[in-house]
Amino acid sequence: MRIGLDIDNVIADFDKKLLEECKKEDQKKRNYGIVNPYARNVSLLFD
């Protein structure tokens, strides 16, 4: 079995989809939105 990972987002735009899902989850829980737009990690964007 061979497993391939798309770590540079050539095949799929994983970062965009992850950000969309994080925004949806934030709206459900706290609805603060992005509190640190310059963060380098998605987990640090939100409160």
mmJSON file of the N, C-alpha and C atoms, coordinates in Angstrom:
{"data_MODEL":{"atom_site":{
"group_PDB":["ATOM","ATOM","ATOM","ATOM","ATOM","ATOM","ATOM","ATOM","ATOM","ATOM","ATOM","ATOM","ATOM","ATOM","ATOM","ATOM","ATOM","ATOM","ATOM","ATOM","ATOM","ATOM","ATOM","ATOM","ATOM","ATOM","ATOM","ATOM","ATOM","ATOM","ATOM","ATOM","ATOM","ATOM","ATOM","ATOM","ATOM","ATOM","ATOM","ATOM","ATOM","ATOM","ATOM","ATOM","ATOM","ATOM","ATOM","ATOM","ATOM","ATOM","ATOM","ATOM","ATOM","ATOM","ATOM","ATOM","ATOM","ATOM","ATOM","ATOM","ATOM","ATOM","ATOM","ATOM","ATOM","ATOM","ATOM","ATOM","ATOM","ATOM","ATOM","ATOM","ATOM","ATOM","ATOM","ATOM","ATOM","ATOM","ATOM","ATOM","ATOM","ATOM","ATOM","ATOM","ATOM","ATOM","ATOM","ATOM","ATOM","ATOM","ATOM","ATOM","ATOM","ATOM","ATOM","ATOM","ATOM","ATOM","ATOM","ATOM","ATOM","ATOM","ATOM","ATOM","ATOM","ATOM","ATOM","ATOM","ATOM","ATOM","ATOM","ATOM","ATOM","ATOM","ATOM","ATOM","ATOM","ATOM","ATOM","ATOM","ATOM","ATOM","ATOM","ATOM","ATOM","ATOM","ATOM","ATOM","ATOM","ATOM","ATOM","ATOM","ATOM","ATOM","ATOM","ATOM","ATOM","ATOM","ATOM","ATOM","ATOM"],
"id":[1,2,3,4,5,6,7,8,9,10,11,12,13,14,15,16,17,18,19,20,21,22,23,24,25,26,27,28,29,30,31,32,33,34,35,36,37,38,39,40,41,42,43,44,45,46,47,48,49,50,51,52,53,54,55,56,57,58,59,60,61,62,63,64,65,66,67,68,69,70,71,72,73,74,75,76,77,78,79,80,81,82,83,84,85,86,87,88,89,90,91,92,93,94,95,96,97,98,99,100,101,102,103,104,105,106,107,108,109,110,111,112,113,114,115,116,117,118,119,120,121,122,123,124,125,126,127,128,129,130,131,132,133,134,135,136,137,138,139,140,141],
"type_symbol":["N","C","C","N","C","C","N","C","C","N","C","C","N","C","C","N","C","C","N","C","C","N","C","C","N","C","C","N","C","C","N","C","C","N","C","C","N","C","C","N","C","C","N","C","C","N","C","C","N","C","C","N","C","C","N","C","C","N","C","C","N","C","C","N","C","C","N","C","C","N","C","C","N","C","C","N","C","C","N","C","C","N","C","C","N","C","C","N","C","C","N","C","C","N","C","C","N","C","C","N","C","C","N","C","C","N","C","C","N","C","C","N","C","C","N","C","C","N","C","C","N","C","C","N","C","C","N","C","C","N","C","C","N","C","C","N","C","C","N","C","C"],
"label_atom_id":["N","CA","C","N","CA","C","N","CA","C","N","CA","C","N","CA","C","N","CA","C","N","CA","C","N","CA","C","N","CA","C","N","CA","C","N","CA","C","N","CA","C","N","CA","C","N","CA","C","N","CA","C","N","CA","C","N","CA","C","N","CA","C","N","CA","C","N","CA","C","N","CA","C","N","CA","C","N","CA","C","N","CA","C","N","CA","C","N","CA","C","N","CA","C","N","CA","C","N","CA","C","N","CA","C","N","CA","C","N","CA","C","N","CA","C","N","CA","C","N","CA","C","N","CA","C","N","CA","C","N","CA","C","N","CA","C","N","CA","C","N","CA","C","N","CA","C","N","CA","C","N","CA","C","N","CA","C","N","CA","C","N","CA","C"],
"label_alt_id":[null,null,null,null,null,null,null,null,null,null,null,null,null,null,null,null,null,null,null,null,null,null,null,null,null,null,null,null,null,null,null,null,null,null,null,null,null,null,null,null,null,null,null,null,null,null,null,null,null,null,null,null,null,null,null,null,null,null,null,null,null,null,null,null,null,null,null,null,null,null,null,null,null,null,null,null,null,null,null,null,null,null,null,null,null,null,null,null,null,null,null,null,null,null,null,null,null,null,null,null,null,null,null,null,null,null,null,null,null,null,null,null,null,null,null,null,null,null,null,null,null,null,null,null,null,null,null,null,null,null,null,null,null,null,null,null,null,null,null,null,null],
"label_comp_id":["MET","MET","MET","ARG","ARG","ARG","ILE","ILE","ILE","GLY","GLY","GLY","LEU","LEU","LEU","ASP","ASP","ASP","ILE","ILE","ILE","ASP","ASP","ASP","ASN","ASN","ASN","VAL","VAL","VAL","ILE","ILE","ILE","ALA","ALA","ALA","ASP","ASP","ASP","PHE","PHE","PHE","ASP","ASP","ASP","LYS","LYS","LYS","LYS","LYS","LYS","LEU","LEU","LEU","LEU","LEU","LEU","GLU","GLU","GLU","GLU","GLU","GLU","CYS","CYS","CYS","LYS","LYS","LYS","LYS","LYS","LYS","GLU","GLU","GLU","ASP","ASP","ASP","GLN","GLN","GLN","LYS","LYS","LYS","LYS","LYS","LYS","ARG","ARG","ARG","ASN","ASN","ASN","TYR","TYR","TYR","GLY","GLY","GLY","ILE","ILE","ILE","VAL","VAL","VAL","ASN","ASN","ASN","PRO","PRO","PRO","TYR","TYR","TYR","ALA","ALA","ALA","ARG","ARG","ARG","ASN","ASN","ASN","VAL","VAL","VAL","SER","SER","SER","LEU","LEU","LEU","LEU","LEU","LEU","PHE","PHE","PHE","ASP","ASP","ASP"],
"label_asym_id":["A","A","A","A","A","A","A","A","A","A","A","A","A","A","A","A","A","A","A","A","A","A","A","A","A","A","A","A","A","A","A","A","A","A","A","A","A","A","A","A","A","A","A","A","A","A","A","A","A","A","A","A","A","A","A","A","A","A","A","A","A","A","A","A","A","A","A","A","A","A","A","A","A","A","A","A","A","A","A","A","A","A","A","A","A","A","A","A","A","A","A","A","A","A","A","A","A","A","A","A","A","A","A","A","A","A","A","A","A","A","A","A","A","A","A","A","A","A","A","A","A","A","A","A","A","A","A","A","A","A","A","A","A","A","A","A","A","A","A","A","A"],
"label_entity_id":["1","1","1","1","1","1","1","1","1","1","1","1","1","1","1","1","1","1","1","1","1","1","1","1","1","1","1","1","1","1","1","1","1","1","1","1","1","1","1","1","1","1","1","1","1","1","1","1","1","1","1","1","1","1","1","1","1","1","1","1","1","1","1","1","1","1","1","1","1","1","1","1","1","1","1","1","1","1","1","1","1","1","1","1","1","1","1","1","1","1","1","1","1","1","1","1","1","1","1","1","1","1","1","1","1","1","1","1","1","1","1","1","1","1","1","1","1","1","1","1","1","1","1","1","1","1","1","1","1","1","1","1","1","1","1","1","1","1","1","1","1"],
"label_seq_id":[1,1,1,2,2,2,3,3,3,4,4,4,5,5,5,6,6,6,7,7,7,8,8,8,9,9,9,10,10,10,11,11,11,12,12,12,13,13,13,14,14,14,15,15,15,16,16,16,17,17,17,18,18,18,19,19,19,20,20,20,21,21,21,22,22,22,23,23,23,24,24,24,25,25,25,26,26,26,27,27,27,28,28,28,29,29,29,30,30,30,31,31,31,32,32,32,33,33,33,34,34,34,35,35,35,36,36,36,37,37,37,38,38,38,39,39,39,40,40,40,41,41,41,42,42,42,43,43,43,44,44,44,45,45,45,46,46,46,47,47,47],
"pdbx_PDB_ins_code":[null,null,null,null,null,null,null,null,null,null,null,null,null,null,null,null,null,null,null,null,null,null,null,null,null,null,null,null,null,null,null,null,null,null,null,null,null,null,null,null,null,null,null,null,null,null,null,null,null,null,null,null,null,null,null,null,null,null,null,null,null,null,null,null,null,null,null,null,null,null,null,null,null,null,null,null,null,null,null,null,null,null,null,null,null,null,null,null,null,null,null,null,null,null,null,null,null,null,null,null,null,null,null,null,null,null,null,null,null,null,null,null,null,null,null,null,null,null,null,null,null,null,null,null,null,null,null,null,null,null,null,null,null,null,null,null,null,null,null,null,null],
"Cartn_x":[0.845,0.0,0.896,0.534,1.274,0.352,0.856,0.092,0.865,0.19,0.823,0.214,1.048,0.591,0.886,-0.065,0.088,0.514,1.802,2.27,2.486,2.475,2.695,1.471,0.299,-0.988,-1.019,-0.336,-0.362,-1.629,-1.997,-3.16,-4.454,-4.473,-5.673,-5.266,-6.17,-5.909,-6.401,-5.594,-5.958,-6.066,-5.184,-5.18,-6.476,-6.974,-8.212,-9.395,-9.486,-10.584,-10.496,-9.296,-9.109,-9.553,-9.204,-9.6,-11.12,-11.763,-13.224,-13.888,-13.396,-13.965,-13.709,-12.558,-12.262,-13.182,-13.473,-14.395,-15.79,-16.247,-17.564,-17.616,-16.586,-16.547,-16.481,-15.753,-15.663,-17.021,-17.776,-19.099,-20.031,-19.888,-20.73,-20.395,-19.1,-18.668,-18.603,-17.785,-17.567,-17.901,-17.779,-18.076,-17.209,-15.953,-15.006,-14.348,-14.3,-13.643,-12.135,-11.449,-9.989,-9.503,-8.773,-8.271,-6.818,-6.105,-4.71,-4.489,-4.774,-4.685,-3.264,-2.269,-0.876,-0.223,-1.001,-0.459,0.021,1.066,1.61,0.993,0.248,-0.378,-1.893,-2.668,-4.12,-4.668,-4.071,-4.581,-4.394,-3.503,-3.26,-4.099,-4.829,-5.664,-6.86,-7.385,-8.62,-8.358,-9.357,-9.236,-9.361],
"Cartn_y":[-1.168,0.0,1.24,2.187,3.446,4.589,5.451,6.602,7.857,8.771,10.027,11.198,12.15,13.353,14.576,15.455,16.694,17.8,17.906,18.874,20.269,20.402,21.729,22.277,21.651,22.115,22.176,21.274,21.235,20.548,19.446,18.682,19.296,19.694,20.263,21.453,22.417,23.609,23.344,22.629,22.225,23.42,24.392,25.548,26.345,26.553,27.319,26.591,25.29,24.495,24.439,24.3,24.275,25.598,26.706,28.017,28.183,27.721,27.798,27.005,25.804,24.952,25.541,26.148,26.783,27.975,28.736,29.87,29.398,28.304,27.754,27.299,26.622,26.127,27.286,28.341,29.518,30.2,30.259,30.874,30.093,28.777,27.947,28.139,28.304,28.312,29.715,30.595,31.885,33.076,32.924,33.962,35.214,35.031,36.153,36.408,35.398,35.534,35.475,35.916,35.901,37.046,36.715,37.732,38.092,37.248,37.514,37.183,38.109,37.81,37.571,37.91,37.747,36.492,35.635,34.408,33.473,32.734,31.818,30.427,30.181,28.892,29.092,28.209,28.348,28.327,27.54,27.452,28.764,29.616,30.892,32.035,31.792,32.825,33.171,32.173,32.32,32.396,32.864,32.956,31.591],
"Cartn_z":[0.0,0.0,0.0,-0.817,-0.886,-0.465,0.366,0.841,0.457,-0.208,-0.604,0.146,0.514,1.212,0.357,0.277,-0.482,0.483,0.747,1.747,1.181,-0.141,-0.719,-1.443,-1.227,-1.772,-3.3,-3.975,-5.427,-5.923,-5.304,-5.741,-5.211,-3.977,-3.354,-2.486,-2.376,-1.561,-0.137,0.611,1.963,2.907,2.768,3.673,3.596,2.401,2.221,2.853,2.616,3.167,4.688,5.219,6.666,7.291,6.673,7.186,7.152,6.087,6.001,7.121,7.368,8.414,9.804,10.002,11.291,11.533,10.487,10.621,10.998,10.367,10.7,12.157,12.603,13.979,14.966,14.62,15.481,15.613,14.524,14.576,15.482,15.511,16.372,17.844,18.141,19.538,20.145,19.602,20.25,19.369,18.065,17.084,17.255,17.613,17.676,16.328,15.491,14.196,14.352,13.334,13.343,14.22,15.265,16.191,15.899,15.175,14.845,13.366,12.451,11.023,10.518,11.294,10.863,11.421,12.056,12.631,11.52,11.794,10.806,10.905,11.96,12.193,12.303,11.707,11.72,13.132,14.002,15.374,16.147,15.71,16.382,15.812,14.725,14.13,15.0,15.694,16.435,17.935,18.675,20.132,20.757],
"occupancy":[1.0,1.0,1.0,1.0,1.0,1.0,1.0,1.0,1.0,1.0,1.0,1.0,1.0,1.0,1.0,1.0,1.0,1.0,1.0,1.0,1.0,1.0,1.0,1.0,1.0,1.0,1.0,1.0,1.0,1.0,1.0,1.0,1.0,1.0,1.0,1.0,1.0,1.0,1.0,1.0,1.0,1.0,1.0,1.0,1.0,1.0,1.0,1.0,1.0,1.0,1.0,1.0,1.0,1.0,1.0,1.0,1.0,1.0,1.0,1.0,1.0,1.0,1.0,1.0,1.0,1.0,1.0,1.0,1.0,1.0,1.0,1.0,1.0,1.0,1.0,1.0,1.0,1.0,1.0,1.0,1.0,1.0,1.0,1.0,1.0,1.0,1.0,1.0,1.0,1.0,1.0,1.0,1.0,1.0,1.0,1.0,1.0,1.0,1.0,1.0,1.0,1.0,1.0,1.0,1.0,1.0,1.0,1.0,1.0,1.0,1.0,1.0,1.0,1.0,1.0,1.0,1.0,1.0,1.0,1.0,1.0,1.0,1.0,1.0,1.0,1.0,1.0,1.0,1.0,1.0,1.0,1.0,1.0,1.0,1.0,1.0,1.0,1.0,1.0,1.0,1.0],
"B_iso_or_equiv":[0.0,0.0,0.0,0.0,0.0,0.0,0.0,0.0,0.0,0.0,0.0,0.0,0.0,0.0,0.0,0.0,0.0,0.0,0.0,0.0,0.0,0.0,0.0,0.0,0.0,0.0,0.0,0.0,0.0,0.0,0.0,0.0,0.0,0.0,0.0,0.0,0.0,0.0,0.0,0.0,0.0,0.0,0.0,0.0,0.0,0.0,0.0,0.0,0.0,0.0,0.0,0.0,0.0,0.0,0.0,0.0,0.0,0.0,0.0,0.0,0.0,0.0,0.0,0.0,0.0,0.0,0.0,0.0,0.0,0.0,0.0,0.0,0.0,0.0,0.0,0.0,0.0,0.0,0.0,0.0,0.0,0.0,0.0,0.0,0.0,0.0,0.0,0.0,0.0,0.0,0.0,0.0,0.0,0.0,0.0,0.0,0.0,0.0,0.0,0.0,0.0,0.0,0.0,0.0,0.0,0.0,0.0,0.0,0.0,0.0,0.0,0.0,0.0,0.0,0.0,0.0,0.0,0.0,0.0,0.0,0.0,0.0,0.0,0.0,0.0,0.0,0.0,0.0,0.0,0.0,0.0,0.0,0.0,0.0,0.0,0.0,0.0,0.0,0.0,0.0,0.0],
"pdbx_formal_charge":[null,null,null,null,null,null,null,null,null,null,null,null,null,null,null,null,null,null,null,null,null,null,null,null,null,null,null,null,null,null,null,null,null,null,null,null,null,null,null,null,null,null,null,null,null,null,null,null,null,null,null,null,null,null,null,null,null,null,null,null,null,null,null,null,null,null,null,null,null,null,null,null,null,null,null,null,null,null,null,null,null,null,null,null,null,null,null,null,null,null,null,null,null,null,null,null,null,null,null,null,null,null,null,null,null,null,null,null,null,null,null,null,null,null,null,null,null,null,null,null,null,null,null,null,null,null,null,null,null,null,null,null,null,null,null,null,null,null,null,null,null],
"auth_seq_id":[1,1,1,2,2,2,3,3,3,4,4,4,5,5,5,6,6,6,7,7,7,8,8,8,9,9,9,10,10,10,11,11,11,12,12,12,13,13,13,14,14,14,15,15,15,16,16,16,17,17,17,18,18,18,19,19,19,20,20,20,21,21,21,22,22,22,23,23,23,24,24,24,25,25,25,26,26,26,27,27,27,28,28,28,29,29,29,30,30,30,31,31,31,32,32,32,33,33,33,34,34,34,35,35,35,36,36,36,37,37,37,38,38,38,39,39,39,40,40,40,41,41,41,42,42,42,43,43,43,44,44,44,45,45,45,46,46,46,47,47,47],
"auth_comp_id":["MET","MET","MET","ARG","ARG","ARG","ILE","ILE","ILE","GLY","GLY","GLY","LEU","LEU","LEU","ASP","ASP","ASP","ILE","ILE","ILE","ASP","ASP","ASP","ASN","ASN","ASN","VAL","VAL","VAL","ILE","ILE","ILE","ALA","ALA","ALA","ASP","ASP","ASP","PHE","PHE","PHE","ASP","ASP","ASP","LYS","LYS","LYS","LYS","LYS","LYS","LEU","LEU","LEU","LEU","LEU","LEU","GLU","GLU","GLU","GLU","GLU","GLU","CYS","CYS","CYS","LYS","LYS","LYS","LYS","LYS","LYS","GLU","GLU","GLU","ASP","ASP","ASP","GLN","GLN","GLN","LYS","LYS","LYS","LYS","LYS","LYS","ARG","ARG","ARG","ASN","ASN","ASN","TYR","TYR","TYR","GLY","GLY","GLY","ILE","ILE","ILE","VAL","VAL","VAL","ASN","ASN","ASN","PRO","PRO","PRO","TYR","TYR","TYR","ALA","ALA","ALA","ARG","ARG","ARG","ASN","ASN","ASN","VAL","VAL","VAL","SER","SER","SER","LEU","LEU","LEU","LEU","LEU","LEU","PHE","PHE","PHE","ASP","ASP","ASP"],
"auth_asym_id":["A","A","A","A","A","A","A","A","A","A","A","A","A","A","A","A","A","A","A","A","A","A","A","A","A","A","A","A","A","A","A","A","A","A","A","A","A","A","A","A","A","A","A","A","A","A","A","A","A","A","A","A","A","A","A","A","A","A","A","A","A","A","A","A","A","A","A","A","A","A","A","A","A","A","A","A","A","A","A","A","A","A","A","A","A","A","A","A","A","A","A","A","A","A","A","A","A","A","A","A","A","A","A","A","A","A","A","A","A","A","A","A","A","A","A","A","A","A","A","A","A","A","A","A","A","A","A","A","A","A","A","A","A","A","A","A","A","A","A","A","A"],
"auth_atom_id":["N","CA","C","N","CA","C","N","CA","C","N","CA","C","N","CA","C","N","CA","C","N","CA","C","N","CA","C","N","CA","C","N","CA","C","N","CA","C","N","CA","C","N","CA","C","N","CA","C","N","CA","C","N","CA","C","N","CA","C","N","CA","C","N","CA","C","N","CA","C","N","CA","C","N","CA","C","N","CA","C","N","CA","C","N","CA","C","N","CA","C","N","CA","C","N","CA","C","N","CA","C","N","CA","C","N","CA","C","N","CA","C","N","CA","C","N","CA","C","N","CA","C","N","CA","C","N","CA","C","N","CA","C","N","CA","C","N","CA","C","N","CA","C","N","CA","C","N","CA","C","N","CA","C","N","CA","C","N","CA","C","N","CA","C"],
"pdbx_PDB_model_num":[1,1,1,1,1,1,1,1,1,1,1,1,1,1,1,1,1,1,1,1,1,1,1,1,1,1,1,1,1,1,1,1,1,1,1,1,1,1,1,1,1,1,1,1,1,1,1,1,1,1,1,1,1,1,1,1,1,1,1,1,1,1,1,1,1,1,1,1,1,1,1,1,1,1,1,1,1,1,1,1,1,1,1,1,1,1,1,1,1,1,1,1,1,1,1,1,1,1,1,1,1,1,1,1,1,1,1,1,1,1,1,1,1,1,1,1,1,1,1,1,1,1,1,1,1,1,1,1,1,1,1,1,1,1,1,1,1,1,1,1,1]
}}}
